[in-house]
């Protein structure tokens, strides 16, 4: 489902789920991710952290699509090049609400940003029509 999302053709990330409730997302910074000051735009930070947390939660839900309810993002430092890794993990779950956290790191292991989100189950079933297999 993740690889078939049209937006991921642009960002070209790879997503790995090492175990239920955890993710690792990798992508390489490109100049077309830049804002006017020639560093990666905050929208890319958000996408990486939201994807990492969203799919950490989704790895625990096998019947319906999950929705991001809220998301908090903390920018730590700018980045303009290199491979980045976002790791996500579920830190709380109840019947309908999930909370997950993620870190975005550069290749030298420096923290670039962190985020946390709350997620809930939707009523939209996971089907092949939305890329779920």
LUMTORDO-60584 format. One record per residue: x, y, z of N, C-alpha, C in turn; residue number from 0. Coordinates in steps of 0.05 Angstrom, whole numbers, plus 5000, padded with zeros to 4 digits. Layout:
! LUMTORDO-60584
<pt <X, Y, Z>, <X, Y, Z>, <X, Y, Z>, NUM> ...
! end
This chain:
! LUMTORDO-60584
<pt <5017, 4976, 5000>, <5000, 5000, 5000>, <5017, 5025, 5000>, 0> <pt <5039, 5025, 5016>, <5056, 5049, 5018>, <5070, 5054, 4991>, 1> <pt <5081, 5034, 4979>, <5096, 5038, 4954>, <5078, 5047, 4931>, 2> <pt <5053, 5040, 4932>, <5034, 5047, 4910>, <5022, 5075, 4912>, 3> <pt <5027, 5089, 4935>, <5016, 5116, 4938>, <5029, 5135, 4918>, 4> <pt <5013, 5150, 4903>, <5025, 5168, 4882>, <5046, 5187, 4893>, 5> <pt <5043, 5198, 4917>, <5062, 5217, 4928>, <5090, 5205, 4932>, 6> <pt <5090, 5178, 4936>, <5116, 5165, 4940>, <5132, 5162, 4915>, 7> <pt <5120, 5166, 4892>, <5136, 5166, 4867>, <5154, 5191, 4868>, 8> <pt <5145, 5213, 4879>, <5162, 5237, 4881>, <5184, 5234, 4902>, 9> <pt <5177, 5226, 4926>, <5196, 5225, 4948>, <5214, 5200, 4947>, 10> <pt <5206, 5179, 4935>, <5221, 5154, 4932>, <5232, 5143, 4958>, 11> <pt <5215, 5141, 4979>, <5224, 5129, 5004>, <5222, 5098, 5003>, 12> <pt <5236, 5086, 5022>, <5233, 5057, 5026>, <5224, 5054, 5055>, 13> <pt <5205, 5036, 5059>, <5194, 5031, 5085>, <5199, 5002, 5093>, 14> <pt <5208, 4998, 5117>, <5213, 4972, 5128>, <5199, 4970, 5155>, 15> <pt <5186, 4947, 5160>, <5172, 4942, 5185>, <5186, 4919, 5198>, 16> <pt <5205, 4924, 5216>, <5221, 4902, 5229>, <5204, 4885, 5247>, 17> <pt <5184, 4897, 5260>, <5165, 4882, 5276>, <5140, 4898, 5280>, 18> <pt <5119, 4886, 5289>, <5093, 4900, 5293>, <5097, 4923, 5312>, 19> <pt <5087, 4946, 5303>, <5089, 4970, 5320>, <5114, 4987, 5316>, 20> <pt <5131, 4979, 5296>, <5156, 4994, 5291>, <5161, 4996, 5261>, 21> <pt <5174, 5018, 5253>, <5181, 5022, 5225>, <5208, 5035, 5222>, 22> <pt <5219, 5033, 5198>, <5243, 5047, 5190>, <5238, 5057, 5162>, 23> <pt <5240, 5083, 5158>, <5235, 5095, 5132>, <5261, 5108, 5123>, 24> <pt <5270, 5104, 5098>, <5294, 5116, 5088>, <5289, 5131, 5062>, 25> <pt <5302, 5154, 5059>, <5301, 5169, 5034>, <5326, 5187, 5032>, 26> <pt <5331, 5196, 5008>, <5354, 5213, 5004>, <5345, 5242, 4998>, 27> <pt <5357, 5261, 5011>, <5351, 5289, 5007>, <5359, 5297, 4978>, 28> <pt <5341, 5311, 4965>, <5347, 5321, 4938>, <5342, 5352, 4938>, 29> <pt <5354, 5365, 4919>, <5351, 5394, 4918>, <5322, 5403, 4912>, 30> <pt <5306, 5386, 4900>, <5278, 5393, 4896>, <5261, 5390, 4921>, 31> <pt <5274, 5383, 4944>, <5260, 5383, 4970>, <5266, 5410, 4985>, 32> <pt <5282, 5427, 4973>, <5292, 5452, 4987>, <5271, 5474, 4989>, 33> <pt <5273, 5490, 5010>, <5259, 5515, 5011>, <5279, 5537, 5000>, 34> <pt <5272, 5562, 5002>, <5288, 5583, 4990>, <5316, 5586, 5001>, 35> <pt <5321, 5577, 5026>, <5347, 5578, 5038>, <5364, 5554, 5033>, 36> <pt <5356, 5537, 5014>, <5372, 5514, 5005>, <5376, 5493, 5026>, 37> <pt <5356, 5487, 5042>, <5355, 5465, 5060>, <5328, 5451, 5057>, 38> <pt <5325, 5427, 5068>, <5301, 5412, 5064>, <5277, 5426, 5077>, 39> <pt <5255, 5428, 5062>, <5230, 5441, 5071>, <5218, 5424, 5094>, 40> <pt <5205, 5438, 5112>, <5192, 5425, 5135>, <5171, 5405, 5127>, 41> <pt <5158, 5409, 5104>, <5138, 5390, 5095>, <5150, 5362, 5091>, 42> <pt <5175, 5361, 5084>, <5188, 5335, 5080>, <5194, 5322, 5107>, 43> <pt <5202, 5338, 5127>, <5205, 5328, 5154>, <5179, 5315, 5163>, 44> <pt <5157, 5331, 5160>, <5131, 5321, 5169>, <5124, 5295, 5155>, 45> <pt <5127, 5294, 5128>, <5119, 5270, 5114>, <5134, 5246, 5125>, 46> <pt <5160, 5249, 5129>, <5176, 5226, 5138>, <5167, 5217, 5166>, 47> <pt <5163, 5236, 5184>, <5155, 5228, 5211>, <5126, 5218, 5212>, 48> <pt <5108, 5230, 5197>, <5081, 5221, 5196>, <5080, 5193, 5184>, 49> <pt <5094, 5188, 5162>, <5094, 5161, 5150>, <5105, 5140, 5169>, 50> <pt <5127, 5147, 5184>, <5139, 5128, 5202>, <5120, 5121, 5225>, 51> <pt <5106, 5141, 5236>, <5087, 5135, 5257>, <5062, 5122, 5247>, 52> <pt <5051, 5132, 5225>, <5027, 5121, 5213>, <5030, 5091, 5207>, 53> <pt <5052, 5083, 5195>, <5055, 5055, 5188>, <5064, 5038, 5212>, 54> <pt <5075, 5050, 5232>, <5079, 5035, 5257>, <5052, 5027, 5269>, 55> <pt <5033, 5046, 5268>, <5006, 5040, 5278>, <4993, 5020, 5259>, 56> <pt <4994, 5026, 5233>, <4981, 5009, 5213>, <4991, 4980, 5214>, 57> <pt <5016, 4976, 5223>, <5026, 4948, 5225>, <5011, 4932, 5247>, 58> <pt <4996, 4946, 5264>, <4980, 4933, 5284>, <4950, 4930, 5277>, 59> <pt <4942, 4942, 5255>, <4914, 4943, 5247>, <4912, 4929, 5220>, 60> <pt <4897, 4907, 5218>, <4896, 4893, 5193>, <4868, 4892, 5180>, 61> <pt <4849, 4908, 5190>, <4823, 4907, 5178>, <4813, 4934, 5166>, 62> <pt <4822, 4957, 5176>, <4813, 4983, 5166>, <4837, 5002, 5163>, 63> <pt <4832, 5023, 5147>, <4852, 5044, 5143>, <4854, 5060, 5169>, 64> <pt <4878, 5069, 5175>, <4883, 5086, 5199>, <4884, 5115, 5190>, 65> <pt <4875, 5133, 5208>, <4876, 5162, 5202>, <4893, 5176, 5222>, 66> <pt <4908, 5196, 5213>, <4923, 5213, 5231>, <4903, 5233, 5242>, 67> <pt <4902, 5235, 5269>, <4883, 5253, 5282>, <4898, 5279, 5289>, 68> <pt <4922, 5277, 5299>, <4938, 5301, 5306>, <4967, 5293, 5304>, 69> <pt <4984, 5314, 5300>, <5013, 5308, 5298>, <5028, 5332, 5308>, 70> <pt <5048, 5327, 5325>, <5066, 5348, 5335>, <5094, 5343, 5324>, 71> <pt <5106, 5364, 5315>, <5132, 5362, 5302>, <5152, 5382, 5314>, 72> <pt <5175, 5372, 5321>, <5197, 5389, 5332>, <5221, 5388, 5313>, 73> <pt <5227, 5412, 5302>, <5251, 5414, 5285>, <5275, 5418, 5302>, 74> <pt <5296, 5402, 5298>, <5321, 5404, 5314>, <5343, 5417, 5298>, 75> <pt <5347, 5409, 5273>, <5368, 5422, 5257>, <5361, 5419, 5227>, 76> <pt <5372, 5437, 5211>, <5367, 5435, 5182>, <5385, 5414, 5170>, 77> <pt <5377, 5405, 5146>, <5392, 5386, 5131>, <5389, 5393, 5101>, 78> <pt <5411, 5389, 5086>, <5410, 5395, 5057>, <5420, 5372, 5040>, 79> <pt <5430, 5350, 5052>, <5440, 5328, 5036>, <5441, 5303, 5052>, 80> <pt <5444, 5281, 5038>, <5448, 5255, 5050>, <5424, 5237, 5053>, 81> <pt <5429, 5213, 5062>, <5407, 5194, 5067>, <5396, 5199, 5095>, 82> <pt <5370, 5199, 5098>, <5357, 5203, 5124>, <5341, 5178, 5131>, 83> <pt <5339, 5174, 5158>, <5324, 5152, 5168>, <5304, 5162, 5189>, 84> <pt <5279, 5154, 5185>, <5258, 5160, 5205>, <5250, 5134, 5217>, 85> <pt <5251, 5132, 5244>, <5243, 5108, 5258>, <5218, 5114, 5274>, 86> <pt <5198, 5097, 5272>, <5173, 5102, 5286>, <5166, 5078, 5304>, 87> <pt <5152, 5085, 5326>, <5143, 5063, 5344>, <5117, 5071, 5358>, 88> <pt <5100, 5052, 5362>, <5075, 5056, 5377>, <5082, 5056, 5406>, 89> <pt <5073, 5077, 5421>, <5078, 5079, 5449>, <5053, 5075, 5466>, 90> <pt <5030, 5076, 5454>, <5005, 5072, 5468>, <4983, 5062, 5449>, 91> <pt <4967, 5044, 5458>, <4944, 5036, 5442>, <4921, 5029, 5460>, 92> <pt <4897, 5036, 5450>, <4872, 5028, 5463>, <4854, 5017, 5441>, 93> <pt <4829, 5013, 5447>, <4811, 5001, 5428>, <4810, 5017, 5402>, 94> <pt <4810, 5044, 5403>, <4808, 5060, 5378>, <4830, 5080, 5375>, 95> <pt <4845, 5087, 5396>, <4865, 5108, 5395>, <4893, 5096, 5398>, 96> <pt <4911, 5106, 5381>, <4939, 5097, 5381>, <4956, 5123, 5383>, 97> <pt <4978, 5121, 5397>, <4998, 5143, 5398>, <5025, 5131, 5390>, 98> <pt <5038, 5145, 5371>, <5064, 5136, 5362>, <5084, 5159, 5361>, 99> <pt <5110, 5153, 5363>, <5131, 5172, 5363>, <5151, 5165, 5341>, 100> <pt <5165, 5185, 5331>, <5186, 5180, 5311>, <5209, 5199, 5313>, 101> <pt <5232, 5190, 5305>, <5256, 5207, 5303>, <5266, 5207, 5274>, 102> <pt <5276, 5230, 5265>, <5288, 5233, 5239>, <5318, 5238, 5243>, 103> <pt <5335, 5221, 5232>, <5364, 5223, 5237>, <5378, 5225, 5210>, 104> <pt <5402, 5237, 5211>, <5419, 5237, 5186>, <5438, 5214, 5187>, 105> <pt <5454, 5211, 5166>, <5473, 5188, 5164>, <5494, 5188, 5186>, 106> <pt <5499, 5211, 5198>, <5519, 5212, 5220>, <5506, 5207, 5247>, 107> <pt <5480, 5200, 5248>, <5466, 5194, 5273>, <5457, 5219, 5288>, 108> <pt <5457, 5242, 5275>, <5447, 5267, 5288>, <5417, 5269, 5285>, 109> <pt <5404, 5276, 5307>, <5375, 5280, 5306>, <5369, 5306, 5291>, 110> <pt <5350, 5304, 5272>, <5342, 5327, 5256>, <5314, 5337, 5265>, 111> <pt <5297, 5318, 5273>, <5270, 5325, 5281>, <5258, 5301, 5296>, 112> <pt <5237, 5307, 5311>, <5222, 5286, 5324>, <5193, 5294, 5323>, 113> <pt <5176, 5274, 5325>, <5147, 5279, 5324>, <5132, 5258, 5338>, 114> <pt <5107, 5265, 5344>, <5089, 5245, 5356>, <5061, 5251, 5345>, 115> <pt <5046, 5230, 5342>, <5019, 5233, 5331>, <4999, 5215, 5345>, 116> <pt <4974, 5222, 5342>, <4953, 5205, 5351>, <4938, 5196, 5326>, 117> <pt <4929, 5171, 5327>, <4917, 5158, 5304>, <4892, 5142, 5313>, 118> <pt <4873, 5139, 5294>, <4850, 5123, 5301>, <4842, 5107, 5276>, 119> <pt <4827, 5086, 5282>, <4817, 5069, 5260>, <4794, 5084, 5246>, 120> <pt <4794, 5081, 5219>, <4772, 5092, 5204>, <4751, 5070, 5199>, 121> <pt <4732, 5076, 5182>, <4712, 5055, 5175>, <4718, 5045, 5147>, 122> <pt <4740, 5054, 5134>, <4747, 5046, 5107>, <4763, 5019, 5108>, 123> <pt <4751, 4998, 5097>, <4765, 4972, 5098>, <4790, 4972, 5081>, 124> <pt <4809, 4956, 5090>, <4834, 4952, 5075>, <4828, 4933, 5052>, 125> <pt <4829, 4942, 5028>, <4822, 4926, 5005>, <4844, 4929, 4983>, 126> <pt <4844, 4911, 4964>, <4863, 4914, 4942>, <4859, 4940, 4926>, 127> <pt <4835, 4952, 4926>, <4830, 4976, 4911>, <4847, 5000, 4922>, 128> <pt <4855, 4999, 4947>, <4871, 5021, 4958>, <4901, 5012, 4961>, 129> <pt <4907, 4989, 4947>, <4934, 4980, 4947>, <4942, 4960, 4969>, 130> <pt <4922, 4953, 4985>, <4928, 4934, 5008>, <4929, 4906, 4997>, 131> <pt <4950, 4892, 5003>, <4952, 4864, 4996>, <4962, 4847, 5019>, 132> 
! end
